[in-house]
Amino acid sequence: MYKIDLLNNISEKGLGLFTENYEYRADIPEPDGILVRSKEMKDMSLPSSVKAIARAGAGVNNIPIDKCSEKGVVVFNTPGANANGVKELVVLGLLLSSRKVTDGIAWAKGLVGEGDKVPDLIEKGKSKFGGTEILGKKLGVVGLGAIGIMVANTAESLGMEVCGYDPYVSIDAAWRLSRNIKRSASLDRLLAESDYITLHLPLNKDTRGFINAEKFAVMKPGAKLLNFARRELVNSADLQKAVADGIVSCYVTDFPDEELIKMDKCIAIPHLGASTEESEENCAIMAAMQLMDFLENGNIKNSVNFPDCFLDRSENQRLTIANQNLPGMIEKITHLFADNKLNIADMLNKSKGNLAYNIIEVDGGINDELIQKLGSTEGVIAIRLL
């Protein structure tokens, strides 16, 4: 019986995939896996029984990745599961930044109590909320992952001239990009030529404060900036100055803080990108399936700290080993099997950064002594017999 700890409410569409071999609830003791959405985990004490954490969403900033890696805990996310929900909100952000709809609605609501004069007041006051159309305007998409590509393709279909920037775009992603989307080799050129700029980057040490005074300096005056990725991608102090100087005419973000809520020309959306029934269901389904495949078969897909690893299951015994990515590790491991006169029927070894992962299928029985020797081998982090 596998035990799954639920740190947040998870869609029943995902939970319904668990078989009778699973028990799941909040605060379950000694869990094998954890399902989480936004719950902050960095100060949590991680039970030694935990083998994997599945985040029903793309961002994993709430999960202590380094601590998990040290313990051999595989951390999954669900890239692309909420992409359409975020894409639709980005398109809404484009329109809101162009048409002063939010200001106009707030003003109209302030006319309550004016009675029969409301229609005339509306006609007299509406000129304050004029805007522009997105048709024919230039959109720069920074980051061509699952969401960035969908935004680019949709904006192009709405009549925008779209240019994308991503030096690490995958071949699979490139295939999904409309042939009409131009690719910019230079970020500065994209920023200088775009009427609208939308960010779709992960947050890491290289992208924190990615849009700063240096980048604002090359932007086209009056540009509209959209950030539906992570708040910390944009330097807040530099943004405020860019707004005051007229470089940014509107900032739309799904990650507001107190400063942004107070800022003029900022549309602060309360993190609603993935807040659709469909997104929550898709994320829960993907997270549950990845967690089950790992616990039952040792396969890994969409892990942020370990490499993707898939090996079809056979009738042989299966062992998985997580280890430090050091020279000679495979030789150490396979020698122990040979010393125990066990034949390796199939083996898959993959690495990602400082970590490596092995799925090994063996003819014959794997005894406790071999497990103990493998587990005590220098560089081995975690071992499971399935």
Backbone torsions as a table, in degrees:
resi	resn	phi	psi	omega
1	MET	NA	124.1	176.6
2	TYR	-92.7	139.7	179.9
3	LYS	-110.7	130.7	-178.8
4	ILE	-120.1	123.4	178.2
5	ASP	-90.7	126.8	179.6
6	LEU	-99.7	112.2	-179.7
7	LEU	-88.7	-17.0	176.3
8	ASN	-137.8	170.8	171.9
9	ASN	-69.2	127.5	-178.1
10	ILE	-117.0	137.7	-178.4
11	SER	-54.4	138.1	179.0
12	GLU	-62.8	-23.8	177.8
13	LYS	-62.1	-33.2	177.0
14	GLY	-82.2	-45.5	-178.5
15	LEU	-63.4	-29.9	-179.2
16	GLY	-66.7	-12.7	179.0
17	LEU	-78.9	-21.2	-178.8
18	PHE	-67.5	133.6	-178.6
19	THR	-84.0	-175.3	179.1
20	GLU	-67.7	-8.8	177.9
21	ASN	-84.0	4.0	-177.8
22	TYR	-122.2	142.7	170.5
23	GLU	-123.2	130.3	-177.4
24	TYR	-139.4	137.6	175.2
25	ARG	-174.7	171.0	176.7
26	ALA	-73.7	144.2	176.0
27	ASP	59.5	33.1	177.2
28	ILE	-72.6	136.5	-178.0
29	PRO	-75.2	146.9	176.8
30	GLU	47.1	59.0	-178.4
31	PRO	-73.3	148.8	172.3
32	ASP	-83.6	-32.9	-179.3
33	GLY	-140.9	162.3	179.1
34	ILE	-127.9	134.1	171.7
35	LEU	-109.4	128.2	-174.6
36	VAL	-143.2	152.3	170.6
37	ARG	-113.4	-87.3	-174.7
38	SER	-108.4	-2.5	-178.3
39	LYS	-56.3	130.3	178.7
40	GLU	-73.6	122.5	-175.0
41	MET	-110.7	-6.7	-170.3
42	LYS	-64.3	-25.6	178.3
43	ASP	-102.8	7.0	179.7
44	MET	-79.3	149.8	171.8
45	SER	-89.0	115.8	-174.7
46	LEU	-82.9	118.3	179.2
47	PRO	-58.4	143.9	-178.5
48	SER	-65.6	-16.8	-178.9
49	SER	-76.5	-17.8	-174.1
50	VAL	-69.3	127.7	179.1
51	LYS	-109.0	-23.8	-177.0
52	ALA	-156.7	150.7	175.3
53	ILE	-126.1	129.0	178.4
54	ALA	-115.1	120.0	178.4
55	ARG	-94.1	118.8	178.2
56	ALA	-79.8	74.4	-176.5
57	GLY	161.1	177.0	-175.4
58	ALA	-90.1	-43.5	-176.2
59	GLY	-74.2	139.7	-179.8
60	VAL	-125.1	26.4	-178.6
61	ASN	-67.0	-15.8	179.1
62	ASN	-90.2	1.6	-176.3
63	ILE	-113.3	134.1	179.9
64	PRO	-76.7	82.3	-173.1
65	ILE	-58.6	-46.6	-177.3
66	ASP	-61.0	-43.8	179.3
67	LYS	-62.6	-41.2	179.3
68	CYS	-64.6	-42.5	-179.2
69	SER	-62.1	-40.5	179.0
70	GLU	-60.7	-31.6	-177.9
71	LYS	-95.5	-0.3	-178.6
72	GLY	76.7	18.8	178.7
73	VAL	-83.8	122.4	-178.7
74	VAL	-82.0	129.6	179.7
75	VAL	-109.9	121.0	179.5
76	PHE	-104.3	151.9	164.9
77	ASN	-130.9	-176.5	-174.9
78	THR	-128.0	67.6	-178.1
79	PRO	-62.0	132.5	176.9
80	GLY	90.8	-17.7	-176.8
81	ALA	-66.5	-33.1	179.6
82	ASN	-108.1	14.6	-172.9
83	ALA	-60.4	-42.5	-177.1
84	ASN	-66.9	-39.7	178.0
85	GLY	-60.6	-43.8	178.5
86	VAL	-67.3	-42.7	179.9
87	LYS	-55.9	-45.9	-178.1
88	GLU	-63.3	-36.5	179.2
89	LEU	-71.6	-34.4	176.1
90	VAL	-62.9	-43.1	177.3
91	VAL	-61.2	-41.0	175.1
92	LEU	-60.9	-40.3	178.2
93	GLY	-61.4	-39.4	176.1
94	LEU	-57.6	-45.3	-178.0
95	LEU	-70.0	-40.6	179.8
96	LEU	-65.4	-33.5	179.8
97	SER	-73.6	-21.1	-177.7
98	SER	-91.8	-37.0	-177.9
99	ARG	-114.9	130.8	-174.9
100	LYS	-77.9	56.6	-175.2
101	VAL	-68.6	-45.8	-177.5
102	THR	-63.2	-42.3	177.5
103	ASP	-64.7	-41.9	-179.0
104	GLY	-65.1	-40.4	178.7
105	ILE	-64.0	-44.9	179.9
106	ALA	-61.1	-41.0	178.9
107	TRP	-65.4	-43.8	-178.8
108	ALA	-62.3	-39.0	179.2
109	LYS	-65.8	-25.6	178.4
110	GLY	-73.0	-5.9	179.6
111	LEU	-89.7	3.5	178.3
112	VAL	-57.4	132.2	-179.8
113	GLY	103.1	-10.1	-179.7
114	GLU	-83.5	-7.4	173.7
115	GLY	61.0	-131.3	-175.6
116	ASP	-66.5	-13.3	-178.4
117	LYS	-79.9	-11.6	-175.0
118	VAL	-55.3	-49.5	-179.3
119	PRO	-57.1	-42.2	179.7
120	ASP	-67.6	-40.4	179.0
121	LEU	-64.1	-37.4	177.8
122	ILE	-62.0	-46.6	-178.0
123	GLU	-65.1	-36.3	-179.2
124	LYS	-74.4	-33.3	-172.8
125	GLY	-95.7	-11.8	-172.3
126	LYS	-65.9	-21.0	-177.9
127	SER	-63.9	-19.8	179.3
128	LYS	-70.5	-12.8	-172.0
129	PHE	-118.7	29.8	177.1
130	GLY	-67.1	154.0	-178.8
131	GLY	-143.4	-159.8	179.1
132	THR	-127.5	163.6	177.5
133	GLU	-97.7	153.3	-180.0
134	ILE	-85.9	-15.3	-179.6
135	LEU	-57.2	124.7	177.6
136	GLY	82.7	-6.2	179.2
137	LYS	-80.9	159.6	-178.1
138	LYS	-95.5	126.4	177.8
139	LEU	-113.3	126.5	174.6
140	GLY	-103.0	121.7	-179.6
141	VAL	-105.5	114.7	-179.1
142	VAL	-100.0	105.2	-176.8
143	GLY	107.7	109.9	-175.8
144	LEU	-111.2	58.5	171.7
145	GLY	-89.8	-157.3	-176.2
146	ALA	-57.4	-46.4	-177.1
147	ILE	-76.2	-44.8	-178.4
148	GLY	-57.2	-40.9	179.4
149	ILE	-65.8	-43.3	-179.8
150	MET	-64.2	-39.7	177.6
151	VAL	-63.8	-45.9	-178.8
152	ALA	-60.3	-47.3	-178.2
153	ASN	-65.1	-40.7	-179.5
154	THR	-67.8	-43.4	179.5
155	ALA	-62.4	-38.3	178.6
156	GLU	-64.6	-38.6	179.5
157	SER	-69.5	-20.0	177.5
158	LEU	-88.6	3.7	175.1
159	GLY	96.5	11.0	178.0
160	MET	-86.9	153.9	172.0
161	GLU	-90.4	114.8	-169.6
162	VAL	-113.1	134.3	176.2
163	CYS	-129.2	136.0	-178.5
164	GLY	-115.7	151.4	176.0
165	TYR	-132.4	122.3	174.9
166	ASP	-166.9	101.7	-178.0
167	PRO	-67.8	-12.9	-176.7
168	TYR	-114.8	22.7	-177.9
169	VAL	-60.5	134.7	-178.1
170	SER	-79.6	162.2	178.6
171	ILE	-63.3	-40.7	179.6
172	ASP	-62.0	-41.5	179.3
173	ALA	-65.7	-41.1	-179.7
174	ALA	-60.8	-34.9	178.7
175	TRP	-65.7	-30.4	-176.8
176	ARG	-86.7	-5.6	-178.6
177	LEU	-84.7	133.3	178.9
178	SER	-56.3	142.2	-179.5
179	ARG	-63.9	-17.4	-178.8
180	ASN	-85.9	-6.8	179.3
181	ILE	-81.3	125.0	177.3
182	LYS	-84.5	147.4	176.1
183	ARG	-108.4	130.6	-179.8
184	SER	-98.3	131.4	177.3
185	ALA	-81.2	-12.4	-176.5
186	SER	-128.3	125.4	177.0
187	LEU	-64.9	-41.7	-178.8
188	ASP	-60.8	-38.8	179.3
189	ARG	-65.8	-42.1	178.2
190	LEU	-60.8	-44.4	-179.7
191	LEU	-64.4	-37.6	-176.5
192	ALA	-71.8	-26.2	-173.4
193	GLU	-103.4	-9.8	-172.0
194	SER	-90.5	136.7	172.6
195	ASP	-79.6	-30.9	178.8
196	TYR	-130.0	142.2	177.9
197	ILE	-131.8	128.0	179.4
198	THR	-124.2	133.8	-174.0
199	LEU	-100.1	131.7	178.1
200	HIS	-141.1	62.5	-176.7
201	LEU	-116.7	152.2	171.0
202	PRO	-75.1	156.3	176.3
203	LEU	-94.3	121.2	174.4
204	ASN	-150.3	-173.6	-175.7
205	LYS	-63.9	-24.5	-179.4
206	ASP	-86.3	-21.8	-176.0
207	THR	-107.3	-7.8	177.6
208	ARG	-62.3	126.4	-177.1
209	GLY	68.3	27.1	-176.1
210	PHE	-58.8	-42.1	175.8
211	ILE	-97.3	108.7	-174.2
212	ASN	-136.0	-168.4	-176.4
213	ALA	-55.9	-38.6	-179.7
214	GLU	-62.6	-41.5	-179.2
215	LYS	-75.6	-37.3	177.3
216	PHE	-62.2	-32.4	-177.2
217	ALA	-64.0	-25.6	-178.3
218	VAL	-99.4	-3.9	-178.9
219	MET	-71.1	152.0	173.8
220	LYS	-66.1	128.8	179.3
221	PRO	-55.6	133.5	179.5
222	GLY	88.1	8.5	-179.4
223	ALA	-64.4	152.9	176.4
224	LYS	-108.9	128.0	-174.4
225	LEU	-112.7	129.9	179.7
226	LEU	-118.7	133.1	179.4
227	ASN	-132.1	98.7	176.8
228	PHE	-113.3	22.8	-178.5
229	ALA	-104.5	-71.8	176.5
230	ARG	-153.1	141.0	-176.7
231	ARG	-57.2	-41.3	-172.1
232	GLU	-71.9	-4.3	176.1
233	LEU	-66.7	-24.4	-176.2
234	VAL	-113.4	128.3	176.1
235	ASN	-70.5	116.0	-171.6
236	SER	-63.6	-44.3	-178.9
237	ALA	-64.5	-41.9	179.5
238	ASP	-67.7	-34.4	177.3
239	LEU	-63.2	-45.7	-178.8
240	GLN	-59.9	-40.0	178.3
241	LYS	-68.0	-39.8	179.5
242	ALA	-63.6	-36.8	176.5
243	VAL	-67.3	-45.3	-179.4
244	ALA	-63.3	-33.8	-178.5
245	ASP	-84.8	-2.9	178.4
246	GLY	83.0	6.5	177.3
247	ILE	-69.8	-43.8	176.3
248	VAL	-108.0	118.6	-178.7
249	SER	-88.5	-19.8	177.7
250	CYS	-159.3	134.8	176.3
251	TYR	-118.7	123.1	179.1
252	VAL	-114.9	125.3	-178.5
253	THR	-139.4	149.4	176.3
254	ASP	-99.2	7.6	-176.9
255	PHE	-132.1	67.4	-176.5
256	PRO	-76.9	152.6	166.5
257	ASP	-126.8	-173.9	-173.9
258	GLU	-62.6	-39.1	-180.0
259	GLU	-64.8	-41.5	-178.6
260	LEU	-69.2	-36.8	178.5
261	ILE	-61.5	-34.7	-178.9
262	LYS	-82.4	-16.3	-171.1
263	MET	-73.8	134.3	172.2
264	ASP	-66.5	150.7	177.4
265	LYS	61.4	28.3	176.0
266	CYS	-122.1	126.3	174.8
267	ILE	-101.3	108.4	-174.2
268	ALA	-101.8	108.7	179.3
269	ILE	-96.9	133.3	-173.1
270	PRO	-78.6	62.5	174.4
271	HIS	50.4	61.5	-176.6
272	LEU	-106.1	5.9	-174.0
273	GLY	-50.8	-47.2	-177.8
274	ALA	-104.2	13.9	-176.5
275	SER	-86.7	62.3	172.0
276	THR	-127.8	154.1	178.7
277	GLU	-58.6	-41.2	-177.1
278	GLU	-65.2	-42.5	-180.0
279	SER	-63.5	-45.9	-179.0
280	GLU	-63.0	-38.3	178.1
281	GLU	-67.6	-46.1	-179.2
282	ASN	-61.3	-43.0	179.6
283	CYS	-64.9	-43.2	-179.4
284	ALA	-64.1	-41.7	179.9
285	ILE	-63.3	-48.3	-178.4
286	MET	-64.4	-42.5	-179.6
287	ALA	-63.0	-44.7	-179.0
288	ALA	-64.9	-42.6	-179.1
289	MET	-64.9	-41.9	179.2
290	GLN	-66.0	-40.3	179.9
291	LEU	-65.4	-43.7	-179.7
292	MET	-64.7	-43.6	-178.5
293	ASP	-64.0	-35.4	178.5
294	PHE	-71.1	-48.3	-177.5
295	LEU	-64.4	-37.9	-175.9
296	GLU	-86.4	-36.5	-172.3
297	ASN	-121.6	-10.5	-178.2
298	GLY	79.2	3.6	179.7
299	ASN	-74.9	148.2	-179.0
300	ILE	-125.8	128.7	173.4
301	LYS	-141.7	131.8	179.0
302	ASN	64.6	45.1	172.7
303	SER	-93.1	144.1	179.5
304	VAL	-91.4	-13.7	-179.2
305	ASN	-120.4	-17.9	177.8
306	PHE	-119.9	156.5	-178.7
307	PRO	-73.2	153.7	171.3
308	ASP	-62.8	133.9	-177.8
309	CYS	-147.7	120.6	178.2
310	PHE	-136.8	129.6	176.6
311	LEU	-138.0	125.6	178.7
312	ASP	-57.5	140.9	-177.5
313	ARG	-79.3	139.4	175.7
314	SER	-122.6	-170.8	179.1
315	GLU	-81.2	-8.6	-179.6
316	ASN	-73.3	160.4	175.4
317	GLN	-70.1	143.1	-177.4
318	ARG	-119.0	136.2	178.4
319	LEU	-127.9	138.9	174.0
320	THR	-119.4	141.1	-178.0
321	ILE	-133.1	125.8	171.9
322	ALA	-103.5	131.7	-177.2
323	ASN	-145.8	166.1	173.5
324	GLN	-68.5	144.0	-177.4
325	ASN	-82.7	79.4	-176.6
326	LEU	-118.9	151.0	177.5
327	PRO	-60.6	140.2	175.3
328	GLY	86.0	-0.2	-177.0
329	MET	-66.8	-42.0	-179.7
330	ILE	-62.6	-40.8	179.4
331	GLU	-62.1	-43.7	178.5
332	LYS	-59.5	-44.7	-176.2
333	ILE	-68.0	-47.6	-176.8
334	THR	-68.1	-31.0	177.5
335	HIS	-63.1	-36.1	179.1
336	LEU	-65.7	-36.8	176.3
337	PHE	-66.0	-42.7	179.9
338	ALA	-64.3	-41.0	179.0
339	ASP	-61.3	-28.7	178.6
340	ASN	-94.4	13.4	178.1
341	LYS	53.7	42.2	177.4
342	LEU	-111.7	134.3	179.4
343	ASN	-92.9	128.5	176.0
344	ILE	-81.6	110.2	-177.8
345	ALA	-76.5	-33.7	-180.0
346	ASP	-158.4	148.4	-178.1
347	MET	-153.7	140.4	176.0
348	LEU	-131.1	128.1	178.8
349	ASN	-127.4	126.5	177.8
350	LYS	-134.8	154.2	178.6
351	SER	-130.4	155.9	176.5
352	LYS	-148.5	107.4	-177.6
353	GLY	62.6	-124.6	-177.6
354	ASN	-87.8	1.5	-175.8
355	LEU	-117.7	150.4	175.5
356	ALA	-134.6	159.7	-176.3
357	TYR	-143.5	138.6	-178.0
358	ASN	-128.2	136.8	168.0
359	ILE	-114.8	121.3	-174.4
360	ILE	-125.9	127.1	175.0
361	GLU	-110.9	134.7	-169.1
362	VAL	-126.0	137.2	170.0
363	ASP	-76.9	128.0	178.9
364	GLY	96.8	-176.3	-174.1
365	GLY	-92.5	142.5	175.2
366	ILE	-102.0	117.3	-176.7
367	ASN	-92.8	169.5	-177.7
368	ASP	-63.7	-32.0	-179.0
369	GLU	-64.0	-42.2	178.5
370	LEU	-65.6	-42.4	178.4
371	ILE	-58.1	-42.8	-179.0
372	GLN	-65.3	-41.8	179.8
373	LYS	-66.0	-42.7	178.2
374	LEU	-62.4	-43.9	-178.2
375	GLY	-65.5	-27.7	-179.1
376	SER	-92.8	-0.5	178.3
377	THR	-67.4	132.2	-179.2
378	GLU	-59.3	128.6	180.0
379	GLY	101.2	-18.2	177.9
380	VAL	-79.9	131.0	-176.7
381	ILE	-100.6	-45.8	-177.0
382	ALA	-150.0	147.8	-179.2
383	ILE	-141.2	139.2	179.9
384	ARG	-136.4	136.7	171.8
385	LEU	-103.5	122.2	-174.7
386	LEU	-106.7	NA	NA
